[in-house]
């Protein structure tokens, strides 16, 4: 089925919603054959350069990338802080282990003196 007439003109408070419903019904109707456009030879398509790009989309992408870079740099600082904490905790564990060995050796000496 080919759409032969335009949808009726809508008015009132629900004008936009009714128009969108009409378009949706037309596109989703199983007997409507919508036109399909394609290029057999891609060289026939016009070139896309900076004058034909959507700059607002590119700027939005740059903005989101900058936010991600800021987030990653914040995470990097947090990771560096955690690495420093781990190093200090390892040093404390070594010190506690050394002190534990000293206490064990003192306990052994005291036990041998009381015999």
N, C-alpha and C positions, 0 to 999 in steps of 0.2 A: 504494500500500500504506500503510495506517495502522498505526502501531506499536500493538499491542494489549496487549503485556505489558512489564513492566519488565525491564531486564537483570538477570541473576543477581547475587546478593550475593557480592562477592569478599572473600576473607580471605587473610591471610598477608603476606609481605614485599612482594609485588607488587600489593597491593590497589589502590593509587592508579593505578598504571600500567595495570592491567587494566581498571579502570573508565573511564579516559580512552580506552583502545582501544575499549571497547564504545560509548561515546558517539560517538567518531569514526566508527566503522563504521556506526552508525545514521544519523548526519548525512550521510555521504557515499554511502550506499546509493542507487542511482538510482531504485529503486521506492518509496522512502519519501517521502511528501509531508509536509513539515514545515509547521506552521501559519504563516501570514503575518499580521502585525498592521499596520494602518495607520489613519490618521484621515482621513476625508473632509473634515471641517471642523476646521482647526487651532485654532479658537476653543474647541472642546470639550475640548482638552487642558488639564490643570491648569497654572497659571502656574509658572514657574521663578524663584525668588527666592533670596536669600542663605541661607535656611533649607534649601533643597533642593539646594545646590551641594556638590560634593565639595571641601571646603576643603583636604584634603591635596594634591590635584592642583593647586589654585590656589597653595598655598604652594610646592610643588615648582617650578612655573612661575616664581614670583617669585624663587626662589633661583637658577634658571638665568639669568633675566634680569639679576639683580645680578652674577652671574659674568661675563656678557657685557659689562656696563657697565664692570666693572673691567678686563676685557681691552681694551676699546676705549680706556679712559683710559690704560692702559699703552702701547697703540699710538700714541695721540696724543702722549704724551711722547716716545716714540722718534722719531716723525716730526718733532717740533719740534727735537729734538737733531740729526737728520739735516739739517734745513733750516739750522740754525746752522753745521754743518760745511760745507755747500755754500757758504754765504755766505763763510766764511773761506777756502775753497779758491778761490773766484772772486777774492777780494781778492789772494790769493797769485799766482794766474795773471796778474792785471793787473800786479802788481808785477814778476813775472818777465818779462812781455812788455815792460814799460817798461825794465827793466834790459837786456834783450836788444837793444832799440832803441839804448840808450846805448852798449852794447858795439859794435854795428854802426857807429854814427857815429864812435866812437873808432877803430875799425879803418880806416874810410874816411879819417879825418884822418891816421892814422899812415901809411897807404899813400900819401897825397898828399905827405907830408913826405919820404918816401924817394925820390921821383921825381927 
